[in-house]
Amino acid sequence: MPWLNGRLLAAAAARIDPADRGFTLGDGLFETIRVRDGAAVWLDRHLARLAEGSAALGIPARFGDAALAEACAAVIAAEAIEAGVLRLTVSRGAGPRGVLPPAAPSPTVLIAGHAGLPPQSPVALVVARGTCRNQASPLSRVKSLNYLDAVLARREAAERGADDAVMLNTAGRVAETSIANLFARIDGAWVTPPVAEGALPGIMRAEVLARLGVAERPLAVADLQQAEALLLTNALSIRAVGQLEDRALPAGVEAAIGLRRELGLPAL
């Protein structure tokens, strides 16, 4: 029972226009929102980031925050989700052929719900060689529908027997992974790449920064190779890195448990 443009519909009845620019050009944004105890977690922050991204891309708001919050609750109730995920997708909507957006777009807004959460087990990580993050692009700071660099990095990780891949920026420094922000414990202190390095301003990332006083600084691959522990965070999880390339990182599991406890998020 997804919610599409103001209505709950059976999935088979939810129709996206073939000319929708989200489908034809990746012209849009999305948010992945955790559901815990039958409610959307940090929804206000997700909606704020969606609004910032929409402003950056020039996509007008079709629905206000209150209407979107009601829609999220309606999907959770319709799908009877106690613990799971919401995906909120906004595209610029249908448009004529060509790259230039229409002068008065009518955005498409879709909210879908899924019960269950991704694995919380330790991650085997490699450094992507075939693609990178463009830290100079404004798209590095929004959750764009065009996720192909991340798709390429994740495919590379799978081909190399890993669960995820570190994505470097155009200067060869660490940005994030294909689906998560990265934190490293080096000489006993936690650090993470700044947004200016190509890291997405993640919701969980902001929570960790605010509560634990993590330092933001550029990181090289050599820094990761010397780290005592590595953690990956996104809105759905805090996961330890158990292995980076050929190096085992057993301290990451304990660090992940400790971070969840410090954040008061044992369910993660």
C-alpha positions in Angstrom: 0.0 0.0 0.0 2.3 2.8 -1.1 1.2 6.5 -0.9 1.4 8.2 -4.2 0.7 11.9 -4.8 -1.8 12.2 -1.9 -3.4 8.7 -1.9 -2.8 5.2 -0.5 -3.0 2.8 -3.3 -2.6 -0.9 -4.0 0.9 -1.4 -5.4 -0.5 -2.6 -8.7 -2.5 0.6 -9.1 0.4 3.0 -8.3 1.4 4.4 -11.7 4.3 6.6 -12.5 4.1 8.5 -15.8 6.6 7.1 -18.4 7.7 10.7 -19.0 8.6 11.2 -15.3 12.0 12.8 -15.1 12.9 10.7 -12.0 12.7 7.6 -14.3 14.2 9.2 -17.5 16.9 11.3 -15.9 17.2 10.5 -12.2 15.9 14.0 -11.6 14.8 13.8 -8.0 15.6 12.9 -4.4 14.9 10.3 -1.8 15.1 9.7 1.9 15.4 6.3 3.7 13.7 6.5 7.1 13.9 3.9 9.9 10.7 2.8 11.5 10.9 1.8 15.2 8.0 0.9 17.4 5.6 1.7 14.6 6.9 5.3 14.1 9.2 7.1 11.7 12.5 7.9 13.5 14.0 11.4 13.1 11.4 12.3 10.5 11.7 16.0 11.0 15.4 15.8 10.1 14.7 13.7 7.0 12.1 16.2 5.9 14.5 19.1 6.5 17.2 17.5 4.4 14.7 16.7 1.7 13.6 20.4 1.7 17.2 21.5 1.4 17.9 19.1 -1.4 14.7 20.2 -3.2 15.8 23.8 -2.9 19.2 23.0 -4.3 17.7 21.2 -7.3 14.9 23.7 -7.8 12.1 21.2 -7.2 9.0 22.9 -5.6 7.3 21.3 -2.6 4.1 19.6 -3.6 3.2 18.7 0.0 4.1 20.3 3.3 5.8 18.6 6.1 2.6 18.0 8.0 1.0 16.2 5.0 4.2 14.1 4.5 4.3 13.1 8.2 0.6 12.0 8.0 1.4 10.1 4.8 4.3 8.3 6.5 2.1 7.3 9.4 -0.6 6.1 7.0 1.9 3.8 5.1 3.2 2.4 8.4 -0.3 1.7 9.6 -1.4 0.2 6.2 1.6 -2.1 6.1 1.5 -2.8 9.9 5.2 -2.0 10.2 6.6 -2.3 13.7 10.2 -2.2 12.7 11.3 -1.5 9.2 12.0 1.2 6.5 10.2 3.9 4.7 11.4 5.2 1.3 10.2 8.7 0.5 10.9 9.5 -3.2 10.4 12.9 -4.8 10.9 13.5 -8.5 10.5 16.6 -10.6 7.6 14.9 -12.3 6.7 14.4 -15.9 8.3 16.6 -18.5 9.1 16.9 -22.3 12.1 15.3 -23.8 15.4 17.1 -23.1 17.5 18.0 -20.1 16.0 21.5 -19.3 13.4 21.1 -16.6 9.9 22.4 -17.3 9.1 25.9 -16.0 6.3 24.8 -13.8 6.9 21.2 -12.7 4.4 19.0 -10.9 6.5 16.7 -8.6 5.8 13.1 -8.1 5.9 12.0 -4.4 5.9 8.3 -3.5 6.2 6.7 0.0 6.7 3.0 0.3 7.1 0.9 3.4 9.0 -2.3 4.1 9.0 -4.5 7.2 12.4 -5.7 8.5 15.9 -4.1 8.6 19.2 -4.8 6.8 21.8 -6.9 8.5 23.7 -5.5 11.5 26.6 -7.8 11.2 30.2 -6.7 10.7 31.1 -5.5 7.2 33.9 -6.6 4.9 35.2 -3.4 3.1 37.3 -2.7 0.1 38.4 0.6 -1.5 36.7 1.2 -4.8 39.0 1.6 -7.7 36.5 2.0 -10.6 34.6 5.2 -9.5 34.7 8.1 -7.0 32.7 10.8 -5.3 32.9 14.3 -6.9 33.2 16.5 -3.8 32.9 19.6 -6.0 29.4 18.8 -7.1 26.4 20.0 -5.2 25.0 16.5 -5.8 27.4 15.1 -3.2 25.4 16.8 -0.5 21.9 15.6 -1.5 20.3 12.2 -1.8 19.9 12.3 -5.5 18.0 9.6 -7.4 21.0 9.3 -9.6 22.9 6.8 -7.5 25.0 5.2 -10.2 28.5 5.9 -8.7 27.3 4.1 -5.6 25.9 1.3 -7.7 29.2 0.8 -9.5 31.1 0.9 -6.2 28.7 -1.7 -4.6 29.0 -4.0 -7.7 32.8 -3.7 -7.4 32.7 -4.7 -3.8 30.6 -7.8 -4.6 32.9 -8.8 -7.4 35.8 -8.6 -4.9 34.0 -10.6 -2.2 33.2 -7.7 0.0 30.0 -6.2 1.5 30.7 -2.5 0.7 33.3 -0.2 -0.8 35.0 3.0 0.4 34.5 5.7 -2.1 37.3 8.2 -2.5 36.9 11.7 -3.8 38.6 13.2 -6.9 41.6 14.1 -4.8 42.0 10.5 -3.7 40.9 11.1 -0.1 38.1 9.2 1.8 34.5 10.4 1.3 32.2 7.6 2.5 31.0 4.2 1.4 28.4 3.4 -1.2 25.6 3.5 1.4 27.1 4.9 4.7 29.2 7.5 6.4 32.5 6.3 7.8 34.0 6.9 11.2 37.6 5.8 12.1 39.2 5.5 15.6 42.8 6.6 15.2 45.1 7.0 18.2 42.0 6.6 20.5 40.0 9.4 18.9 37.1 9.2 16.5 37.3 11.1 13.2 35.2 11.3 10.1 35.6 13.0 6.7 33.9 16.5 6.4 31.0 17.0 4.0 33.4 19.1 1.9 35.3 15.9 1.1 32.2 14.4 -0.5 30.5 12.8 2.5 26.8 13.0 2.5 25.4 14.9 5.5 23.8 11.8 7.0 21.1 11.9 9.7 22.9 9.4 11.9 26.2 11.1 11.1 24.9 14.3 12.5 23.7 12.5 15.7 27.1 10.9 16.3 28.9 14.2 15.7 26.6 16.1 18.1 26.7 13.6 20.9 30.2 12.2 20.8 32.3 15.1 19.7 33.8 13.4 16.7 36.4 15.4 14.9 36.0 16.2 11.2 39.1 16.1 9.1 40.3 14.8 5.7 41.3 11.1 5.7 43.6 9.2 3.4 43.4 5.5 2.7 46.6 5.2 4.8 44.7 6.6 7.8 42.1 3.8 7.5 44.8 1.2 7.2 46.2 2.4 10.6 42.8 2.8 12.3 42.0 0.8 15.4 38.4 0.5 14.5 36.0 1.6 11.6 32.3 2.1 11.8 29.7 2.7 9.1 26.5 4.6 9.9 23.3 5.5 8.1 19.7 6.0 9.1 19.1 2.3 9.4 22.2 1.0 11.2 25.5 1.4 13.0 27.8 -1.4 11.7 31.3 -2.4 12.5 33.9 -2.9 9.8 35.3 -6.4 10.5 37.7 -6.3 7.6 39.3 -3.7 5.4 40.9 -5.2 2.3 43.1 -8.0 3.8 43.2 -6.5 7.3 41.0 -7.7 10.2 39.5 -5.1 12.6 38.1 -7.0 15.5 37.8 -3.9 17.7 35.1 -2.5 15.5 32.4 -4.9 16.8 32.9 -3.7 20.4 33.0 -0.1 19.2 29.7 -0.4 17.4 28.0 -1.9 20.5 29.5 1.0 22.6 28.4 3.6 20.1 24.8 2.3 20.0 24.7 2.3 23.8 26.1 5.8 24.0 23.5 7.0 21.6 20.7 5.3 23.5 19.8 3.2 20.4 20.1 -0.4 21.6 17.6 -1.5 18.9 20.1 -0.5 16.2 
